[in-house]
């Protein structure tokens, strides 16, 4: 069965940076995703279109089709009081914060006396992503998966 919209794909992956260092991998349990619903980076979804169980591929995804390019508008200063209570901010710490009508993961880039500079860009923005992929399974999505717009791993809904 071919990978296309409304199908659930189970795949093993290893993600590396330009230097060949491993950033992430699927481990013993494959990644399950619903194809055609932007549940993985666009460039990888494009590369997997038309593939089938048993296929293996290596693909490099440019930032524009991965996690994007750095947006300077996502760097801002906030009062330390906006951080979770009881935390002592340090450069490099990551927090989940409410920003407008979105919840975003942010990284502290500078700490001052009363405020911190935060960066809400994805940690992998501006990076070319190098994937090694093995497609384990492709199946039709269930009605529930289509309604929820994501795959349910074996054993239930996550």
Helices and strands as residue ranges (DSSP letters): E 7-16, E 22-25, E 31-34, H 42-48, E 56-61, G 63-65, G 72-74, E 75-79, G 80-82, E 94-99, E 102-111, E 115-119, E 129-140, H 143-148
